C-alpha cells in the first residue's frame, strides 16, 4: 500500500511528496518490520532498481512474506528531478541534516518525518551509490561505535566486503547514525557509480536482502531468491590503501574495477593530451582488491584514483 509520509507546499502551487510502499505478508505475521531507504542523494540511482525489484518480487509472492517491508525509494525527489546530489534551492546534503526538525526547512522537515516513520523497525537498509567520479563494489559501511551491533546483519547482505569506517555516510547527521541511536540497526550500502544503474550489483544486493529477511524469519524462500550468499571480507581503515593523484591530467586505467592486484602492479597513468606525456604512473602499494576506481577521467592533484583493500593487515 502506497502512503504519503511527507507533503509540503512549494512555490507556484507545487507540492513535495515523499511516499513509501508498505508490503505486508498475506498469511502469517512474524511481527518483524524492515525498512529499505534510498534516494537521499539525488544523483544516486542504484537503489531505484533495487526498490523496483523488491516490490515486484514480493508482490508476486506475498504468501512467502511474514511481516512488513517498508520501501522508501525517493527521499530527495527534487534532487532526482534536477540530477543533483543535494536538495535544490537550499544546497543541503540531505544526509547531514538528520534527525531534522518538524519546524525546520524542507530538508529538515523531511528528515524528521522519515525518522519518525521508520522508528520501531527491526532493521533499516540505507542504499547509496557513489558519485559520478568513483565506481564502488557492493559494500556495507558501518561505524566503529556500532560495529558490534551491526556486523551480524552486515555479513548477510551478500556484498563483497564490510568496511568498518567512520565515513560521512554513517557519521553525525546521517540517517544511519540517527536511527542507530534510536534503536533501529541501520546498514549503509554503497555500490556502483552516480547517475547510473548497475544491474549486476543491484541483483547481488537483492539476494542479500532476501537472505537477511529469511534469517529474520520474514521470508520463506522457494523461488531461488536466496541463492548462495557470499561471505564478505570485513575490514577496518588499517586494511584500506587510498591512492591519490599527484599530478593533474587525464586518468587512463590499465587495471579493472573489482580486480585483485599485486604490489607494484600498474593501475593506470595520468597523461597530458597536449604534450603527449605521462605525468604519473599509478602503482598498487600493496596486494589486494581494487574496490574503488576512478570513473571520471579528469583528475587534479589530490583526486582519489583508487582504494585497495589490502590483505594480511588489520582485519576483524
Long-range contacts (C-beta under 8 A, 24 or more apart in sequence): 5-72, 5-113, 5-114, 5-117, 6-109, 6-110, 6-113, 6-114, 8-106, 8-109, 8-110, 16-77, 16-78, 16-106, 16-110, 17-77, 18-72, 18-74, 18-75, 18-77, 18-110, 18-113, 18-114, 19-72, 19-73, 19-74, 20-70, 20-71, 20-72, 20-117, 21-51, 21-55, 21-70, 21-71, 21-73, 22-68, 22-69, 22-70, 22-71, 23-55, 23-58, 23-59, 23-62, 23-65, 23-68, 23-69, 23-70, 23-71, 24-62, 24-65, 24-67, 24-68, 25-62, 25-63, 25-64, 25-65, 25-66, 25-67, 25-68, 25-218, 26-62, 26-63, 26-65, 27-63, 27-66, 28-66, 29-66, 29-67, 29-68, 30-66, 30-67, 30-216, 30-217, 30-218, 31-67, 32-66, 32-67, 32-68, 32-122, 32-216, 32-217, 32-218, 33-67, 33-68, 33-69, 33-70, 33-120, 33-121, 33-122, 34-67, 34-68, 34-69, 34-70, 34-121, 34-122, 34-123, 34-124, 34-125, 34-212, 34-213, 34-216, 34-218, 35-70, 35-71, 35-72, 35-118, 35-121, 35-123, 35-124, 35-125, 35-184, 36-69, 36-70, 36-71, 36-72, 36-124, 36-125, 36-127, 36-209, 37-72, 37-75, 37-114, 37-118, 37-124, 37-125, 37-126, 37-127, 37-175, 38-72, 38-73, 38-74, 38-75, 38-126, 38-127, 38-128, 39-72, 39-73, 39-74, 39-75, 39-76, 39-77, 39-79, 39-80, 40-75, 40-76, 40-94, 40-95, 40-126, 40-128, 40-175, 41-76, 41-79, 41-85, 41-86, 41-93, 41-94, 41-95, 41-128, 41-129, 42-76, 42-77, 42-78, 42-79, 42-80, 42-81, 42-82, 42-83, 42-84, 42-85, 42-86, 42-87, 42-88, 43-79, 43-83, 43-84, 43-85, 43-129, 43-131, 43-132, 43-194, 43-195, 44-85, 44-128, 44-129, 44-130, 44-194, 45-80, 45-129, 45-194, 45-195, 45-196, 45-197, 46-127, 46-128, 46-129, 46-191, 46-192, 46-196, 46-197, 46-198, 46-201, 46-202, 47-73, 47-127, 47-128, 47-129, 48-73, 48-74, 48-197, 49-197, 49-199, 49-202, 50-127, 50-202, 50-205, 50-206, 50-209, 53-202, 53-203, 53-206, 54-206, 54-209, 57-206, 57-210, 57-223, 57-225, 61-222, 61-223, 64-219, 64-220, 64-221, 64-222, 64-223, 65-213, 65-218, 65-219, 66-217, 66-218, 66-219, 66-220, 67-213, 67-216, 67-217, 67-218, 69-213, 69-218, 70-117, 70-118, 70-121, 72-114, 72-118, 75-110, 75-114, 76-110, 83-195, 85-131, 85-194, 95-168, 95-169, 95-173, 95-174, 95-175, 96-168, 96-173, 96-174, 97-173, 98-173, 98-174, 98-175, 98-177, 98-178, 99-178, 99-182, 111-175, 114-175, 115-175, 115-178, 115-179, 115-182, 118-179, 118-184, 119-179, 119-182, 119-183, 119-184, 120-184, 121-184, 122-184, 122-185, 122-216, 123-153, 123-184, 123-185, 123-186, 123-187, 123-212, 123-216, 124-175, 124-176, 124-179, 124-184, 124-185, 124-186, 124-187, 125-157, 125-186, 125-187, 125-189, 125-209, 125-212, 126-169, 126-175, 126-176, 126-186, 126-187, 126-188, 126-189, 127-189, 127-191, 127-205, 128-169, 128-188, 128-189, 128-190, 128-191, 129-190, 129-191, 129-192, 129-193, 129-194, 129-196, 130-190, 130-191, 130-192, 130-193, 130-194, 130-292, 130-295, 131-193, 131-194, 132-193, 132-194, 132-195, 132-295, 132-296, 133-194, 133-294, 133-295, 133-296, 133-303, 133-304, 134-193, 134-292, 134-293, 134-294, 134-295, 134-296, 134-304, 135-192, 135-193, 135-257, 135-292, 135-293, 135-295, 136-190, 136-191, 136-192, 136-193, 136-291, 136-292, 137-161, 137-191, 137-201, 137-257, 137-258, 137-289, 137-291, 137-292, 138-189, 138-190, 138-191, 138-192, 138-201, 138-204, 138-205, 139-163, 139-189, 139-190, 139-191, 139-232, 139-291, 140-187, 140-188, 140-189, 140-190, 140-232, 141-165, 141-167, 141-169, 141-170, 141-188, 141-189, 141-190, 142-170, 142-176, 142-187, 142-188, 143-170, 143-171, 143-176, 143-177, 143-180, 144-236, 146-170, 146-180, 146-185, 147-316, 149-180, 149-185, 150-180, 150-185, 150-186, 150-187, 151-234, 151-316, 153-185, 153-187, 153-212, 154-187, 154-232, 154-234, 155-231, 155-232, 155-234, 156-208, 156-211, 156-212, 156-215, 156-229, 157-187, 157-189, 157-205, 157-208, 157-209, 157-211, 157-212, 157-232, 158-204, 158-205, 158-207, 158-208, 158-211, 158-229, 158-230, 158-232, 159-189, 159-191, 159-204, 159-205, 159-208, 159-230, 159-232, 160-230, 160-232, 160-233, 160-258, 160-289, 160-291, 161-232, 161-233, 161-234, 161-235, 161-289, 161-291, 161-309, 162-232, 162-233, 162-234, 162-235, 163-235, 163-236, 163-240, 164-234, 164-235, 164-236, 164-237, 164-316, 165-236, 165-237, 165-240, 193-295, 233-289, 233-309, 233-315, 234-315, 234-316, 235-309, 235-314, 235-315, 235-316, 236-314, 236-315, 236-316, 237-314, 238-313, 238-314, 239-288, 239-309, 239-310, 239-311, 239-313, 239-314, 239-315, 240-307, 240-308, 240-309, 240-310, 241-285, 241-286, 241-288, 241-307, 241-308, 241-310, 242-304, 242-306, 242-307, 243-267, 243-282, 243-284, 243-285, 243-304, 243-305, 243-306, 243-307, 243-308, 244-302, 244-303, 244-304, 244-305, 245-270, 245-280, 245-299, 245-300, 245-301, 245-302, 245-303, 245-304, 245-305, 246-270, 246-280, 246-301, 247-279, 247-280, 247-301, 248-279, 248-299, 248-300, 248-301, 249-279, 249-280, 249-299, 250-297, 250-298, 250-299, 251-282, 251-294, 251-297, 251-298, 251-299, 251-305, 252-297, 253-293, 253-294, 255-284, 255-290, 255-293, 256-290, 256-293, 257-290, 257-293, 258-289, 258-290, 258-291, 259-289, 259-290, 260-287, 260-288, 260-289, 260-290, 261-287, 261-288, 261-289, 261-290, 261-308, 262-287, 263-287, 267-293, 267-305, 267-306, 268-294, 268-305, 270-299, 282-306, 284-308, 285-310, 286-310, 286-311, 286-313, 287-311, 287-312
